Amino acid sequence: MSLLEFSHVSFTRENRTIVNDLSLSIEAGDFLSIVGPSGSGKSTVLRLCCHLISPTEGTIHFHGQDLMRFNPMELRKQISYCFQMPYLFGDTVRNNLEYPFLLRNKPVDPDRLEELFAAFQMSTSNLEKEIQHLSGGEKQRIALMRSIVFQPEILLLDEVTSALDVANTQIVEKVIEALNQAGITILWITHNPEQSRKYANKILTIDTGEVRSLEAIR
Ligand SMILES: Nc1ncnc2c1ncn2[C@@H]1O[C@H](COP(=O)(O)OP(=O)(O)OP(=O)(O)O)[C@@H](O)[C@H]1O
């Protein structure tokens, strides 16, 4: 049984088909790059994966069960996402990063937060900063940290390095690679052809909402 299985999934809005008849199997441990021109439906595919939106046709199964039947809060713990425009509460970095603990009724683990700052080579002094005082690249890294405070089964990443300089892109790539090596399934959208091939074992190319190719490269 595949970890995540799309069967003939379509997503239509305002008489426009944004994803058309997508069938795809994602196995545990996969690192899937999703590539394609702007507006081809890549982000929509990730939104479908975590039930931010529902297919208008077809089915998505997670662990063999209909994804639409999962409790959304429970699903977010297993399938975590980080998008291009990081959504963070207009609050402090600390409150953003402590939120995943609150959600699980668990005490905040300061060691885990320190570990994350170390992995992203950022200072923990950022914890007391207001989100609005962070740069775009800092916000991106904090949003990514928040999505992996507790390791999900699947991590969905939408152009998470687009606001980063070369050095920080490398840091983030290494964190993502290590997560995949630790068994986390990664689906990521990137516009950078070199990046799309560097870590992935599969590359999905989509155009106008349809699969152009699914290539296994490792
Ligand atoms: N809920 C929606 N309602 C109406 N149109 C939508 C909706 N979601 C996406 N679209 C449209 O569908 C198309 C695909 O959007 P999507 O964000 O999935 O593309 P993308 O491949 O991720 O693009 P980019 O690379 O520019 O981020 C776009 O034209 C977008 O405007």
The ligand as a Gaussian input file, in Angstrom:
#p B3LYP/6-31G(d) Opt

LIG

0 1
 N       -8.994000      28.136000      -5.278000
 C       -8.762000      28.633000      -6.498000
 N       -9.709000      29.284000      -7.178000
 C       -9.495000      29.772000      -8.407000
 N       -8.320000      29.643000      -9.065000
 C       -7.327000      29.010000      -8.434000
 C       -7.480000      28.470000      -7.118000
 N       -6.306000      27.887000      -6.755000
 C       -5.464000      28.072000      -7.797000
 N       -6.057000      28.734000      -8.804000
 C       -5.465000      29.048000     -10.125000
 O       -4.976000      27.829000     -10.643000
 C       -3.740000      27.990000     -11.329000
 C       -2.677000      27.098000     -10.712000
 O       -2.309000      27.631000      -9.450000
 P       -1.123000      27.020000      -8.589000
 O       -0.877000      27.982000      -7.470000
 O       -1.459000      25.629000      -8.219000
 O        0.086000      27.032000      -9.630000
 P        1.641000      26.819000      -9.436000
 O        2.067000      25.850000     -10.482000
 O        1.925000      26.455000      -8.016000
 O        2.195000      28.277000      -9.763000
 P        3.525000      29.066000      -9.286000
 O        4.693000      28.273000      -9.780000
 O        3.394000      30.390000      -9.972000
 O        3.457000      29.163000      -7.774000
 C       -3.434000      29.474000     -11.249000
 O       -3.839000      30.075000     -12.446000
 C       -4.272000      29.967000     -10.069000
 O       -4.633000      31.297000     -10.218000

